[in-house]
Amino acid sequence: MPWATVIANVRLPLEIAHTPAPDAQAKAMAALERVGLADVASSYPRELSGGMRMRASIARAIVTNPRMLLMDEPFAALDEFTRFKLNDDLLQLWQANRWTVLFVTHSVREAVFLSERIVVMSPRPGRIANDLTVQLPPTRDANLRLSHAFADESARVSNVLDQAMEHTP
Amino acid sequence: MKKLGHSLLPYVFGLVILAAWEGGVRMGDIPEYILPGPVAVLIALRTNFGELLVGLGVTLQVTVIALLLAAITGAGFAFLMAQSKLAERMLFPYAVILQVTPIVTVAPFIIIWVSNIFGVLLILAWMAAVFPIISNTLFGLKSVDINLRDMFRLYGATKAQTAMRLLIPSTLPHFLSGLRIAGGLSLIGAVVAEMVAGTSGEKSGLASRLLEASYRLELAKALACFALLGLTGLLIFTALDWLSRRLLRHWHESATDASQGGN
């Protein structure tokens, strides 16, 4: 919501659920601290960078302590460099908090980089074509993208995806 | 320095035009009942100042109250139409009819039906002002971000919560843009209404003063009324523009420094 401050945006889900104001404020602040945005709590969204906005929307999503986050192609419209940067940010947040995230993407590299488990879907009809466990260490950083292990794993997932495409009538 | 020059530009332009006018009137020896010069108008303004100010007060009262009514009813009407496609299809044609009806043509009926002359003026000015508010507000309500709508639904927001926290703030820029147009129209509506309703006496507005003066060939006084009305229109627009910037300054592109044309 561009008309509200960052913290007011994060408070929204709680306020809709009628959480008492001081409580909502404290929880929203805690959520912002977890994504590293506590110092811009009273800024407006247009004053933030794209990455900060993404983190703010994650804060809004986690403020209700959900059991799972669904991210549906959040970075699809971005250029590759920005996408890498946001992937790195997301990975860091994930490593600090270990949420369960269901992340939908069309990018094999993004999927491999972020995931522990990848479910490949076939096109029309969208069925589960394969369910893979990513063979990469759980502790990762941006350098991973340059490693052989990452390239091998990306190739493996690409092959599985190709097979899924071929089997469609 | 350059910036100061830019802000003075409209005044310089106005002064040049006025000087040319005064010069033309003097050199051509044009009598005051054909075309008075700006100096004569200024003198007429000063001698009749009290009377004209009272008139302006009456007209302004009609304008402002009609504008407020138009804002409330227009926004309400738009909100009603935004509830369903059906409601919009049912109601919008009437809003259009309301807009294309010249208030001069309906004035006689309103005068017959409503005995209170102030009420007549209000209704006519309201008719002139309400359409841009309905139209812009409706457009705003229909362009609310679909992702935000989904988010409100996801968190189980009630209709009232969605209205207060999503629809109203998100529609505000469009509503305000309608209001800025309606401000001028409301003034025009009030003036025309006074002219057709033929108000007279102590409590008549600026428009009746204008008519009166022109009947008596006191053109300088008539032009003084004219100038006052012009200034009032400018004042109303400036006030609404200020309000708009003030309400939107934190987030809307129209109210940020980037929209100032960068000079």
Chai-1 contact restraints between the chains, C-beta under 6 A:
chainA,res_idxA,chainB,res_idxB,connection_type,confidence,min_distance_angstrom,max_distance_angstrom,comment,restraint_id
A,P2,B,W251,contact,1.0,0.0,6.0,A-B,restraint_1
A,W3,B,P169,contact,1.0,0.0,6.0,A-B,restraint_2
A,W3,B,W251,contact,1.0,0.0,6.0,A-B,restraint_3
A,P13,B,Y155,contact,1.0,0.0,6.0,A-B,restraint_4
A,I16,B,Y155,contact,1.0,0.0,6.0,A-B,restraint_5
A,I16,B,A157,contact,1.0,0.0,6.0,A-B,restraint_6
A,I16,B,Q161,contact,1.0,0.0,6.0,A-B,restraint_7
A,Y44,B,H250,contact,1.0,0.0,6.0,A-B,restraint_8
A,Y44,B,W251,contact,1.0,0.0,6.0,A-B,restraint_9
